[in-house]
Amino acid sequence: MRHILMPEFVKVINEQGIEPEVIMDLGCLDARDALFLKNTYPQAVTYAIEGSPASYSKFKDNKNIVPIHAVVGSYDGLSKYHIKHPSGINGIYDRGKSFGNTVLELPCYKLKTIMNKFGIAHIDVLKIDVEGATFDILLGLEDYIHKIKIMHIETETKEFFKGQKLEPMVFDHLKKSGYEMILKRWAYGNKNEQNDSIWINRHYNKETICETSS
């Protein structure tokens, strides 16, 4: 069991010849990974998105990144947001009462909506760690899923979070959207119950994307 940590992700990014201009860490918790990526690619604008008010407060004043306090899902509206212990399993899906039972009702946005609001035409590097909501994030991108070059995601083959969509559905959606998996590793639980993986968009063309977005 070994996560795909940021140094290894950076190695893959470099091997693919990607020179990031825009980085996004979605579900960033304390923004540690966002800051690592910013330090590695200082030229990149780096967005750190977190739904938990308490976690967001820890990095909201950091001037090296663009902090965004937002719950992200498959729609624009209101969403239940489950506060858990440890804080790394907060999210729109419930891990179970044994981890705490505090529930907030917070505004929820599609990632497409956030990209439009902040004028983000494309994302070179996207990291998604949203505790069971990876499919929701991808669904909320809609046609903007083609505006991303490479992504690092977390998926589950077992329902850790009540009502979540599982890995086969996530992988199928990415493949149909033109992505290819280039690395996968068991990250948590019994073997292959929770996995990290890296996907690259083989049809990405930044010039076309930017022309379309302007």
Secondary structure, DSSP 4 states (H G I P E B T S, - for coil): -----HHHHHHHHHHTT---SEEEEES-TTSHHHHHHHHHSTTSEEEEEE--HHHHHTTTT-TTSEEEE-EEESSSEEEEEEE-SSGGG-BSS---GGG--EEEEEEEEEHHHHHHHTT---EEEEEE--TT-HHHHHHHHGGGGGGEEEEEEEEESS-SSTTPPPHHHHHHHHHHTTEEEEEEEEEESSTTSEEEEEEEETT--HHHHHHHH-
